[in-house]
Amino acid sequence: MSLDVILVGLAGVLTSAAPLLFGAIGETISERAGVTNLSMNGKILLCAMGGFAATLATGSIVLGFLAGAFIGGLVALVLAFASITLRQSQVAVGFVLTLLCRDLSYFLGNPIMGATGPRLSTLRIPLLADIPGLGVLLFRQDIMTYLSFLLIVGVWIFIFRTRPGLLLRGIGERPSAAYVRGANVNRLRYLYTIVGGAIAGLAGPIYSLSVKAGWKGTISGLDGMGWIVLAITIFGGWNPFRAAFGAYLFSFLQWLGLVLQPALPGIPSQVLQVAPFPLMILTLLFVNIGNAEWVERSLARLPERGRKRVVKILRALNVKPPSALGTPFEKE
């Protein structure tokens, strides 16, 4: 395999990771505020269908992406109202919403299934696109892939380097302390749940207008991606850079499965296609395994040098969710 083919493949990895990034970072914002949005899987399907339908009806890709963001924000608003105002279980409401959104996408999208519509085109950046290697990899992408790069940096700066970001972390970690300092916790949770939902909603149109152009109903191949987004959010430790690594890792494993398929004719193609999913689950297991009692007992039997290295790796992988995640806030 030539270097040019590998670079084109890796460029495709960045493109296919873009919707996962939008979904994971949107979920990160919501969960940093203390709200778990389990509607992600159905929401991505509904936004993909809605974004494609809007583009098909208007001929405008921009309106398609706006439709996806609107649907994502609307679904998040329903979740926020049910969990924050009505104080219902975030897990139960989110799970019901993901089933509802999934079925709505298939039902409402039936008339446009298989239709041909506009597709997001690549945007070459002058001069930079001609850089050997990097030009093919980074600077011949579509606009949403470029925006995904900016989203990683921008959201990280917002969460960890600004005062509003500190307040966002506060309402997810210690909402009572944030309230004492004058923060309207529930109003901010509404805001960040909707904003996070709108950002995650863009993942749908990225699929239907770029990565997997069109709407093909149950054979779109999108069902399940929302659960991967939730796994990447946890794997990422609610940090945009770690979430980006998880998204790129998953997309790379998918591409690797396609690359290895001709070289491994004895292995059914379906095995290589689904391999990234259990591998992602296994990776997620390692992220949270360090605190298990049986792991500590097993590590105690290792030589000191080896034990220290393993502990260091496990600590680097270990993540801790926001303390108030999923917990309703009540004024005392």
Secondary structure, 3 states (H helix, E strand, C coil): CCHHHHHHHHHHHHHHHHHHHHHHHHHHHHHHCCCCCCCHHHHHHHHHHHHHHHHHHHCCHHHHHHHHHHHHHHHHHHHHHHHHHCCCCHHHHHHHHHHHHHHHHHHHCHHHCCCCCCCCCEEECCCHHHCCCHHHHHCEEEHHHHHHHHHHHHHHHHHHHCHHHHHHHHHHHCHHHHHHCCCCHHHHHHHHHHHHHHHHHCHHHHHHHHHCCCCCHHHCCCCCHHHHHHHHHHHCCCCHHHHHHHHHHHHHHHHHHHHHCCCCCCCCHHHHHHCHHHHHHHHHHHHHHHHCHHHHHHHHCCCHHHHHHHHHHHHHHCCCCCCCCCCCCCCC
